[in-house]
């Protein structure tokens, strides 16, 4: 514990060698922790880098009421969970694109396309939002919960206080109507 306190004090004083020693000491634990969540070595290594950047930037806020390794582990878990959330968001956005047949616009929403296409894509996004706004409230809610928020039909049924069969019907009708609205827009 005494060595840990010295290491923290040196890092707080800006000693880069002390920070490098901390990285060497905890690097394997952090990468392994991230890998257990992300199941991809490159993603785990990228997240580990983010963990150590945060450790370096936040070392002055470390209260030392827990072990340094526990604090670093907590940061690694949070960074991994953030990465999983980011992946899930991208998957949901891609799913909407496949559902509506407009993957290129939704790829842009997920950050996948170049900025020079942004004007055209902003118009497409506006068209999508207009199409969604033509839906009756119950269809829009069911569609949004299903295709954007990623809820299961059973969860949506519970949220909307209805049956699973009703949810399936609402989502199906919403999908058809949005697709039809977008086709009209594309023909113009």
Secondary structure by P-SEA (a helix, b strand, c coil): caaaaaaaaaaaaccaaaaaaaaaacaaaaaaaaaaacccaaaaaaaaaaaaaaaaaccccccccccaaaaaaaaaaaaaaaaaaaaaaaaaaaaaaaaaccaaaaaaaaccccccaaaaaaaaaaaaaaaaaaccaaaaaaaaacccccccaaaaaaaacccaaaaaaaaaaaaaaaaaaaaaaaac
